[in-house]
Amino acid sequence: MDWTKQQKRIADVKVTIENELDNVSPDQLDRQLFAQTCNEVLECVSVILGLRT
């Protein structure tokens, strides 16, 4: 997979994670905790999918 496709895939995964977390816990996480949680989930998913972030 070339670099641009890889970056697009990572961005798509990140947006999906953010949307899902926002649906599950809207207004329950402050902005900093929400960003931290999204990043941690992205790291885990990236390992599972073999993506490099």
C-alpha positions in Angstrom: 0.0 0.0 0.0 1.5 3.3 -0.9 2.0 6.1 1.5 -1.0 8.3 0.5 -3.4 5.4 0.6 -2.0 4.4 4.1 -2.5 8.0 5.4 -6.1 8.1 4.0 -6.9 4.8 5.6 -5.5 6.0 9.0 -7.5 9.2 8.7 -10.7 7.3 7.9 -10.2 5.0 10.9 -9.6 8.0 13.1 -12.8 9.7 12.0 -14.8 6.5 12.5 -13.4 6.1 16.1 -14.2 9.7 16.9 -17.7 9.4 15.6 -18.4 6.2 17.5 -17.0 7.5 20.8 -19.0 10.6 20.4 -22.1 8.5 19.8 -21.4 6.4 22.9 -20.4 9.1 25.3 -21.5 12.5 24.1 -20.8 15.2 26.7 -19.4 12.6 29.2 -15.7 13.3 28.3 -14.0 16.6 28.3 -12.2 17.6 25.2 -8.8 16.5 26.4 -10.0 13.1 27.7 -11.9 12.6 24.5 -8.8 13.3 22.3 -6.7 11.0 24.5 -9.2 8.2 24.3 -9.5 8.5 20.5 -5.7 8.4 20.2 -5.4 5.4 22.4 -8.1 3.5 20.5 -6.5 4.5 17.2 -3.2 3.1 18.4 -4.8 -0.2 19.4 -6.8 -0.5 16.1 -3.7 0.4 14.1 -1.8 -2.4 15.6 -4.6 -4.9 14.9 -4.9 -3.7 11.3 -1.2 -3.3 10.7 -1.4 0.4 10.1 1.5 2.7 11.0 0.4 6.0 12.6 
